[in-house]
Amino acid sequence: MKNFSKSVFLYLGLMLAFALVLSCIQLYVNANALFGRKSSDANYWITMSKAITPDNIGRKELIGFNDSDIKDLKTWKEVKDIFPVVSNDFKVSADGGDFIPFYTDMYLEAVDKDAIDVADLSEFKVRDNVLPIIISREYLNLYNYGFALNQGLPQITENFAKKIEVNINLTLKKEKLKYTGKLVGFSDRIHSVLVPKEFLDSINSTQDFNKAHKNIYTRVLVKVNDASDQNLISRMKSKGYESNQESLRSAKIKGKLFLVLQTIAFIGGFIFLLCIFIIINFIKMQFLEQQEAVSIKYALGYSPRKMVSAISRFFSINVGIVLLICLGLLSVGQYYLGTSDISNGLLPIYISVYLWPLVIIIPLAVYVVVNLLIYKWLIKSWRF
């Protein structure tokens, strides 16, 4: 009865340890799904601009990033890559022609394709006077859930929006150009109206304004190692640089969440090591309590290594069973969480595939460690 109670508490401790560690790993996967899937390098994108002050209002040479600023940014250890954002140096307007009676002034920007988070950019080039456009998905949301509802206008889907064509009017120094604007994609990373960079560069090069402010960029898109890095935030503040605070806030939340998960996983790992220590001592006690029986078995031809191997195998199999039960319970919980309304379709319904190999790896490691330590103890402490 005494050994049974010890075994129950031992396996409950193992179950608690596995539950903590496995849950933290799965929560890490879920957090990446909610905050954006990142690689192990933790890539983040932020848009930097200079703070507007009374001294630089309306002065592009002061409010924009020049070659010296960009060169300096590239030396920051927190920065992985920089993509200057090119803006139009001419007047731009859009109208719906006879089909949609509207007119609005607008702006255009461009950035290297490597920085655009649209999977298919095959249509993102000017062809037959058709100007492809990528807009922020947030702009469509603002229309659907703000403007359209208040003005009694129809809401539109992303697919339908891509079928709408508008006139894009460019007022240049010596001429006026008209293009047919066609929406080809939506960006979650860049809040802007994007056109191909080659096109915007070629039009800007014809304007005298551009010559006076050559290589001046009002904003830069920056890929950083960690947007929650306090050193990065401090350097931005000292330079008078600003960024999307929501991006920084999300990064901070994610960073703090991962810190909590790492702490919980560390506690789970500590409990697991404690359980292994208990297993080793439990086996030692069994050998001590059955010293006479073990001596008889040895006299009958049983080798110490085989006796240790048998009992180590028994415990490793039990560890595997406990681990399998934990993974089963975690799978059920993840399925209900992934299919619930609260997940909004953002969470996977199955646990990470990388968790299942642990059913083999951990029991095998337990067997090797326990078998080695117990055999050394047995040979050193006993006289056969």
C-alpha positions in Angstrom: 0.0 0.0 0.0 2.9 2.3 0.8 4.6 1.7 -2.6 1.2 2.1 -4.3 0.8 5.6 -2.7 4.3 6.6 -3.7 3.7 5.4 -7.3 0.4 7.4 -7.5 2.0 10.6 -6.4 5.0 10.0 -8.7 2.9 9.6 -11.8 0.6 12.5 -10.8 3.8 14.6 -10.6 4.9 13.4 -14.0 1.5 14.2 -15.4 1.6 17.7 -14.0 5.1 18.3 -15.4 4.1 17.1 -18.9 0.9 19.1 -18.8 2.9 22.3 -18.0 5.6 21.8 -20.6 3.4 20.5 -23.4 0.7 23.2 -22.8 3.4 25.9 -22.9 4.7 24.6 -26.2 1.2 24.5 -27.7 0.4 27.9 -26.4 3.6 29.2 -28.0 2.3 27.8 -31.3 -1.2 29.3 -30.7 0.4 32.7 -29.9 2.3 32.7 -33.1 -0.9 32.0 -35.0 -2.7 34.9 -33.3 0.1 37.5 -33.4 1.5 36.4 -36.8 3.6 33.4 -37.6 7.3 34.3 -37.1 10.4 32.3 -37.6 12.9 31.5 -34.9 14.6 34.8 -35.8 11.4 36.6 -34.6 11.1 38.9 -37.6 8.9 42.0 -37.1 8.0 44.8 -39.4 7.5 48.4 -38.3 7.0 51.6 -40.3 9.3 54.4 -39.1 8.7 58.1 -39.6 10.1 61.3 -38.1 8.0 63.1 -35.5 6.4 66.3 -36.8 7.5 69.4 -35.0 7.0 73.2 -35.7 10.5 73.2 -37.1 10.0 70.6 -39.8 6.4 71.1 -40.9 6.1 71.1 -44.7 9.8 70.6 -45.1 10.4 67.3 -46.8 14.2 67.5 -46.4 13.8 67.6 -42.6 10.8 65.3 -42.1 12.0 62.7 -44.5 14.8 60.1 -44.3 17.9 60.9 -46.4 20.8 58.6 -47.4 22.6 59.4 -44.2 19.7 58.5 -42.0 19.2 55.2 -43.8 22.9 54.4 -43.6 22.8 55.0 -39.9 19.8 52.7 -39.5 21.6 49.9 -41.2 24.2 50.0 -38.5 21.7 49.4 -35.7 22.1 45.8 -34.4 18.3 45.7 -33.8 17.6 46.2 -37.6 17.7 43.4 -40.1 16.7 45.2 -43.3 15.4 48.6 -44.5 13.0 49.4 -47.3 12.5 53.1 -48.1 8.9 54.1 -49.0 8.7 56.2 -52.1 5.8 58.7 -52.3 4.4 60.7 -55.3 5.8 64.1 -56.1 2.8 65.1 -58.1 -0.9 65.5 -57.7 -3.0 62.4 -57.8 -6.8 62.0 -58.0 -9.3 59.2 -58.6 -12.8 59.2 -60.0 -15.3 56.5 -60.9 -16.2 57.9 -64.3 -19.7 57.3 -65.4 -20.1 54.0 -63.5 -19.4 55.4 -59.9 -20.0 59.1 -59.4 -17.2 60.1 -57.1 -14.0 62.1 -57.0 -11.2 62.2 -54.5 -7.7 63.4 -54.1 -5.3 60.7 -53.1 -1.7 59.7 -52.8 0.5 56.9 -54.0 3.5 55.1 -52.5 5.8 52.3 -53.5 8.3 49.9 -51.9 10.4 47.0 -53.0 8.4 43.9 -53.7 10.4 42.0 -51.0 8.7 44.0 -48.4 5.1 43.5 -49.6 3.1 40.8 -47.8 1.0 39.7 -50.8 1.6 36.2 -52.0 1.0 36.6 -55.7 2.6 39.7 -57.2 2.4 38.5 -60.8 -0.2 41.2 -61.7 1.7 43.9 -59.9 3.0 45.6 -63.0 1.7 48.3 -65.3 0.2 46.8 -68.5 -1.9 48.4 -71.2 -2.5 51.6 -69.2 -3.8 49.5 -66.3 -2.2 50.6 -63.0 -2.2 47.8 -60.4 -2.8 48.9 -56.8 -2.4 47.2 -53.4 -4.1 48.8 -50.4 -4.2 48.2 -46.7 -6.8 45.7 -45.7 -7.7 48.1 -42.9 -8.9 50.6 -45.5 -11.5 48.2 -46.8 -12.6 47.5 -43.2 -13.0 51.2 -42.6 -15.2 51.5 -45.6 -17.3 48.4 -44.9 -17.8 48.9 -41.1 -17.6 52.7 -41.0 -18.4 54.7 -44.1 -20.7 52.2 -45.9 -22.9 51.5 -42.9 -23.3 55.2 -42.0 -23.9 56.4 -45.6 -26.3 53.5 -46.5 -23.9 52.2 -49.1 -23.3 48.5 -50.0 -20.5 46.7 -48.3 -18.1 44.9 -50.6 -16.0 41.8 -50.3 -12.3 41.6 -51.2 -13.0 39.6 -54.3 -15.6 42.1 -55.5 -13.3 45.0 -54.7 -10.7 43.5 -57.1 -13.2 43.7 -59.9 -13.9 47.4 -59.5 -11.9 49.7 -61.8 -11.4 53.5 -61.2 -9.7 56.3 -63.1 -6.3 57.4 -61.6 -5.5 60.9 -62.8 -1.9 62.1 -62.6 -1.2 65.9 -62.9 2.4 66.3 -63.9 4.5 69.3 -64.7 3.9 69.3 -68.4 1.0 66.9 -68.9 -1.9 64.9 -67.4 -2.0 61.2 -67.5 -5.0 58.9 -66.9 -4.7 55.3 -65.9 -7.2 52.6 -65.1 -6.7 51.6 -61.5 -7.2 48.0 -60.6 -6.9 46.5 -57.1 -4.7 43.4 -57.1 -4.2 42.7 -53.4 -4.5 43.7 -49.8 -1.6 44.3 -47.3 -1.7 43.7 -43.5 1.8 45.1 -43.1 1.7 48.4 -45.0 -1.0 51.0 -44.4 -0.8 52.7 -47.7 -1.9 52.8 -51.4 0.9 51.0 -53.2 1.8 51.0 -56.9 4.8 49.4 -58.6 8.0 51.0 -57.6 9.4 51.2 -61.1 6.4 53.1 -62.3 6.4 55.6 -59.4 10.2 56.2 -59.7 9.9 56.8 -63.5 7.1 59.4 -63.0 8.8 61.1 -60.1 12.0 61.5 -62.1 10.2 63.9 -64.5 9.3 66.3 -61.7 11.5 69.3 -60.7 10.3 68.8 -57.1 11.9 65.4 -57.0 15.2 66.8 -58.2 15.3 69.2 -55.3 14.7 66.4 -52.8 16.4 63.5 -54.4 16.5 60.3 -52.2 14.3 61.8 -49.5 11.8 59.3 -48.1 9.0 60.3 -45.9 8.8 56.8 -44.3 10.9 53.6 -44.2 9.7 50.1 -43.7 12.1 48.3 -41.3 12.4 44.6 -40.5 13.8 44.3 -36.9 14.8 41.4 -34.7 12.3 42.2 -32.0 10.0 45.2 -32.0 9.7 45.0 -28.2 13.4 45.5 -27.7 13.8 48.4 -25.3 17.1 49.3 -26.9 15.4 49.7 -30.2 12.6 51.8 -28.7 15.1 54.0 -26.9 17.2 54.6 -30.0 14.0 55.5 -32.0 13.0 58.0 -29.2 16.4 59.6 -29.1 16.4 60.1 -32.9 12.9 61.4 -32.9 11.5 58.5 -34.9 8.0 57.2 -34.5 6.2 54.0 -35.5 2.9 52.3 -35.4 2.3 52.0 -31.7 -0.1 49.1 -32.2 2.7 47.1 -33.8 5.0 47.8 -30.9 2.2 47.1 -28.4 1.5 43.7 -30.0 5.1 42.8 -29.9 5.4 43.8 -26.3 2.3 41.6 -25.4 3.8 38.7 -27.4 7.2 39.1 -25.7 5.7 39.2 -22.2 3.5 36.2 -23.0 6.4 34.2 -24.2 8.3 35.1 -21.0 5.5 33.8 -18.9 5.3 30.6 -21.0 9.1 30.1 -20.6 8.7 30.5 -16.8 5.9 28.0 -16.6 7.8 25.6 -18.9 10.9 25.9 -16.6 8.7 25.0 -13.6 7.4 22.0 -15.5 10.9 20.9 -16.5 12.0 21.2 -12.8 9.1 19.1 -11.7 10.0 16.5 -14.4 13.6 16.3 -13.2 12.4 16.0 -9.6 10.2 13.1 -10.7 13.2 11.4 -12.4 15.1 11.9 -9.1 12.2 10.2 -7.2 12.1 7.4 -9.7 15.8 6.7 -9.2 15.5 6.7 -5.4 12.3 4.6 -5.7 14.2 2.0 -7.6 17.1 2.1 -5.1 14.7 1.5 -2.3 13.2 -1.5 -4.1 16.6 -3.0 -4.5 17.4 -2.3 -0.8 14.1 -3.8 0.4 14.6 -6.9 -1.7 18.3 -7.3 -1.2 18.0 -10.9 -0.3 15.8 -11.7 -3.3 18.2 -9.9 -5.6 21.2 -11.7 -4.2 19.4 -15.1 -4.8 18.6 -14.1 -8.4 22.3 -13.1 -8.9 23.3 -16.5 -7.5 21.0 -18.2 -9.9 22.6 -16.5 -12.9 20.7 -13.2 -13.3 23.1 -10.4 -14.3 22.8 -7.0 -12.5 22.5 -5.3 -15.9 19.5 -7.3 -16.9 17.8 -6.7 -13.5 18.3 -3.0 -13.8 17.3 -2.9 -17.4 14.0 -4.7 -16.7 12.9 -2.3 -13.9 14.1 0.7 -16.0 12.1 -0.4 -18.9 9.0 -0.8 -16.7 9.3 2.8 -15.5 10.1 4.2 -19.0 7.0 2.5 -20.4 4.8 4.0 -17.7 6.3 7.4 -18.4 5.4 7.0 -22.1 1.8 6.1 -21.1 1.5 9.2 -18.9 2.9 11.3 -21.7 0.5 9.8 -24.2 -2.5 10.5 -21.9 -1.3 14.2 -21.5 -1.0 14.5 -25.3 -4.5 13.0 -25.7 -6.0 15.5 -23.3 -4.1 18.4 -24.8 -5.4 17.3 -28.3 -9.0 17.3 -27.1 -8.6 20.7 -25.5 -6.9 22.2 -28.6 -9.6 20.8 -30.9 -12.4 22.4 -28.9 -10.4 25.7 -28.6 -9.6 25.7 -32.3 -13.2 25.1 -33.3 -14.7 27.5 -30.8 -16.1 30.9 -31.8 -13.5 32.7 -29.6 -10.7 31.5 -31.9 -12.3 33.1 -34.9 -10.7 30.5 -37.1 -7.2 31.7 -36.3 -6.1 28.8 -34.1 -5.2 25.3 -35.4 -7.5 22.5 -34.4 -4.7 20.0 -33.9 -1.7 20.2 -31.6 1.7 20.7 -33.1 3.1 17.6 -34.9 6.4 18.2 -33.2 4.9 17.1 -29.9 4.1 13.5 -30.9 7.7 12.3 -31.3 8.2 13.1 -27.6 6.2 9.9 -26.8 9.3 8.0 -28.0 12.1 10.5 -27.2 11.3 11.1 -23.5 10.7 7.5 -22.4 13.8 6.4 -24.3 15.8 9.2 -22.5 14.3 8.2 -19.2 15.3 4.5 -19.8 18.9 5.4 -20.7 19.4 7.8 -17.8 17.8 5.7 -15.1 19.4 2.5 -16.4 22.9 4.1 -16.4 22.6 5.7 -13.0 21.0 2.7 -11.2 23.5 0.2 -12.7 26.5 2.4 -11.6 25.0 2.7 -8.1 24.3 -1.0 -7.9 27.8 -2.1 -9.0 29.4 0.5 -6.6 27.2 -0.2 -3.5 26.7 -3.9 -3.7 29.0 -6.8 -3.5 27.9 -9.6 -5.8 
